[in-house]
Amino acid sequence: MRQPSRTEATDIPHIDEPAAPTFNANMQLSYLESVVKEWKTQRTADKEQDERATPNAPKNNVAPKPSWIAPAANLRLSTIVKSALAIAVALLLGWTPAQRLLATTSAEAVVNARVITLRAPIEGDVTMAAAATDIGSTFRSNEEILTIRNPRADYSHLDSLRRERDQLGTTIAALDAKSRLLTANLTELTDQQENFRVGRIAQLEQRVREIDADIAANEAQHDMAVVALTRANALRKTDAVSQAFLDKALQDERVSKNTIQSLVERRKGTMVELDAAKKGIFIGDSYNDTPQSAQRKMEVALELADVRARLQGSKTELPVLLARIDAETRRNEELSSAVIRSTVNGRVWEILTAPGEHVNAGQDLMRLLDCGSAMVTASVSETAYQKLRIGQSATFRPRDGGKELRGRIVGLNGLAAVSSNSAIQQSVLSREPYHVTLDFPGLSEGADCQIGRSGLVQFDTSSLAASAVAK
């Protein structure tokens, strides 16, 4: 029996060896060419060996077979099996590249994300929250990154407001004490005025009684004068008395009568003063309608009203001043110290400052990658670009063999050089001039954006997808 050649022994491992999952189109085509070449070499070697083995065989009178049947008869079973396996491997390995070549794909694609720039809100010295903060450090939203402190912040206005607050507090205390003193003085003057009124009423009542007594005495004298005048008239008729005696009796009667009339009028005036005193109105020749105690009471009452008004105004002004002090305190705190926090979930893309460095307001401090806005930027040919629409489905296949992601087209920029705050500008993708932006939700999970991770985007341009987008 013929021993299998070395070529046959070495072909089997190649056929049974599974294809590497990372074959590209060029490697697969090279592999197919090598398989076909080996098959042709093996067929030629088998034919030559058969010819050498049958040179002395008896010739039969059998008619020669057609030319197309002889090669088939000379084929061995192993050759047929290997040929079938080669064709199967060729179909298996070539189907995927052919399918990808027929599908609409990108020339290149890269994972991208927005970059957020943190700027200094105030002037001051920089202090890092964590000493190990460096490029690539991850941060969560609202996490403290660094602090800026300004030891030369201006506190003059705040100090002025505090001095004004202290002065207002002293004024309120002084006005409060003065108000208490004036209130006590007013109470004392009120008592003094009441005592004066009571005493004045008692005095006038006593004067009325005195006048009544004088009137009674003068009425008695008037009665005696009337009797004397009657007797004088009678005696004058008898010439018992002189005319002078009669005139004297007549004068006494008139004087007593007028005296009584004067006392009555005097009593009326005293009653007027008494009625006024009972009403709190004091009438006299040596003073006006208000006694000195009442006048002093009015002055004290006016001064007390002024003090109370000023005290109320000061107390009303104090909360306003305290609110201004609080606002100025917060403003000074913002100007003297500022905590810079991460506004997104992401990681440090670029550090533009260092601990201890003095920065100015508005200066760029750090740039963060917003991993929540991770996207894919791809470049495509003009032919592929014309087939794309906003909202079409697409698949991103990372080159490192990671998990495929499903997403959709969110931007068709074409040939326009769109400037943005993306970490990787579209101009970097230069294989094809047309650019597409795609959203893949799976990229936004976690704080690791995997920026710069390359891959291939395959677009779904089927008629069903296109009609759904059109609707």
Secondary structure, 3 states (H helix, E strand, C coil): CCCCCHHHHHHHHHHHCCCCCCCCHHHHHHHHHHHHHHHHHHHHHHHHHHHHHCCCCCCCCCCCCCCCCHHHHHCCHHHHHHHHHHHHHHHHHHHHHHHHHHCEECCEEEEEEEEEEEECCCCEEEEECCCCCCCCCEECCCCEEEEEECCCCCCHHHHHHHHHHHHHHHHHHHHHHHHHHHHHHHHHHHHHHHHHHHHHHHHHHHHHHHHHHHHHHHHHHHHHHHHHHHHHHHHHHCCCCCHHHHHHHHHHHHHHHHHHHHHHHHHHHHHHHHHHHHCCCCCCCCCCCCCHHHHHHHHHHHHHHHHHHHHHHHHHHHHHHHHHHHHHHHHHHHHHEEEEECCCCEEEEEECCCCCCEECCCCEEEEEEEEEEEEEEEEECHHHHCCCCCCCEEEEEECCCCCCEEEEEEEEEECCCCCCCECCCHHHCCCCCEEEEEECHHHHCCCCCCCCCEEEEEECCCHHHHHHHHC
